[in-house]
Every structure is written in structure tokens, then in C-alpha cells.
């Protein structure tokens, strides 16, 4: 799988509102989030998708919609957004379907990483301004040699983390129209 071409195609389709998400996901999303939901779904649509998401949000379950991911793991302890937990869990279990999907209710830095038997080729960091580098470093060994990064943290902080960890940027794009997402294909 050429991750760069897959990412470019995923973005193009999302900009044209093309994905496998359904009307319910569109209804629970704010207008400015709809294209990003298409994007998450498109990125996760390839056969060998192994998706690690740190910091879950209710509509991010769009990645699961009508995909058959090999692995989807979402970690959140809900310390910041407790009111969203029930809605997230409802959507997570409604869209889990044929995906090998797990939700872990735990602080991402207190997680016993030995539970991971596979490496991830998609790494999604949500609201990671405070500890972007720490999350990258903590899960670094569980990322494939080449992987897709989805991040909505500060572009400067994510770039610093990428350079500090000596990751090679194969392709990058900032999508201001999609809540300022930073997307990249990175190589160790």
C-alpha cells in the first residue's frame, strides 16, 4: 500500500464529501467537521488499516463506519470531556461492526503497552497541545516504520516532535478547512 497516494486520494474524496459515512454521523457532526469525518473514514478504508487514536471524540467513530479495519484502538480517560463519553460509547459500539475495535478507558500514559500485539500504520492524535511530543515518544515503538499521522495539535509542536524523533516526512499537508488538521506520511 502506497500510504502517500492513499492519503492524497483520501483528502480529495473527503473534499468532495465522498466516503462510507452515513447520515447519522453527518447529523451528529458540526458543519465544519463533516469533511474531516469523511477524511477519517477514507484514511481507515484500506485492507490493512491499523488505527491508534489517542483522545477520542464522539464523531471520530466515523473511521469505523462500513470499514473492516484489521485493528482500531482508541484510548481516552475522559478527564477533560466527561460529558461526551456516553455519546462516544454509543457511537463506538453502534459502528464497531466488522472492525477489530477496542476502546480503552485509561490515561494514555498509564496504559500497559504490552497489550499491543501489532504495530499501527495510522496514528491519530486529538487535542494534544499539552503533551504532543510525550504521546509520540510513548507510542513510537508501536508505529510501523512508515505510517500516516493525523494530528489536530499545534503545527509547531507536532513538527518539533517529528524532528526530535528523527522522522522523515514523506508527505505533509495542513488542512485549515478541516479544523486545522495536520496530516503526514512519516518514516522512521
BELWOMO-V452895 format. One record per pair of residues at least 12 apart in sequence whose C-alpha atoms are under 6 Angstrom apart, sorted by the first residue. I is the first residue (numbers start at 1). J is the second residue. If there is no record, write none. Layout:
i->I j->J
i->I j->J
This chain:
i->10 j->39
i->10 j->42
i->10 j->43
i->11 j->39
i->14 j->35
i->14 j->38
i->14 j->39
i->19 j->38
i->19 j->42
i->21 j->65
i->36 j->178
i->37 j->62
i->40 j->63
i->41 j->62
i->41 j->63
i->44 j->63
i->45 j->67
i->48 j->70
i->49 j->69
i->49 j->70
i->50 j->70
i->50 j->71
i->50 j->72
i->50 j->120
i->50 j->121
i->51 j->72
i->51 j->120
i->51 j->122
i->52 j->72
i->52 j->73
i->52 j->123
i->53 j->74
i->53 j->124
i->54 j->74
i->54 j->75
i->54 j->125
i->55 j->75
i->55 j->76
i->55 j->126
i->56 j->76
i->58 j->87
i->58 j->88
i->61 j->92
i->64 j->95
i->65 j->95
i->68 j->98
i->68 j->99
i->69 j->99
i->70 j->100
i->71 j->100
i->71 j->101
i->72 j->101
i->73 j->101
i->73 j->102
i->73 j->103
i->74 j->103
i->75 j->104
i->76 j->105
i->76 j->106
i->77 j->105
i->77 j->106
i->77 j->107
i->119 j->142
i->119 j->143
i->119 j->144
i->120 j->143
i->120 j->144
i->121 j->144
i->121 j->147
i->122 j->147
i->122 j->148
i->122 j->149
i->123 j->149
i->124 j->149
i->124 j->150
i->124 j->151
i->125 j->151
i->126 j->152
i->127 j->152
i->127 j->153
i->128 j->153
i->129 j->153
i->129 j->154
i->133 j->161
i->145 j->187
i->145 j->188
i->146 j->186
i->146 j->187
i->147 j->185
i->147 j->186
i->148 j->184
i->148 j->185
i->149 j->183
i->149 j->184
i->150 j->182
i->150 j->183
i->151 j->181
i->151 j->182
i->152 j->181
i->167 j->187
i->167 j->188
i->168 j->186
i->168 j->187
i->169 j->186
i->170 j->185
i->170 j->186
i->171 j->184
i->171 j->185
i->172 j->184
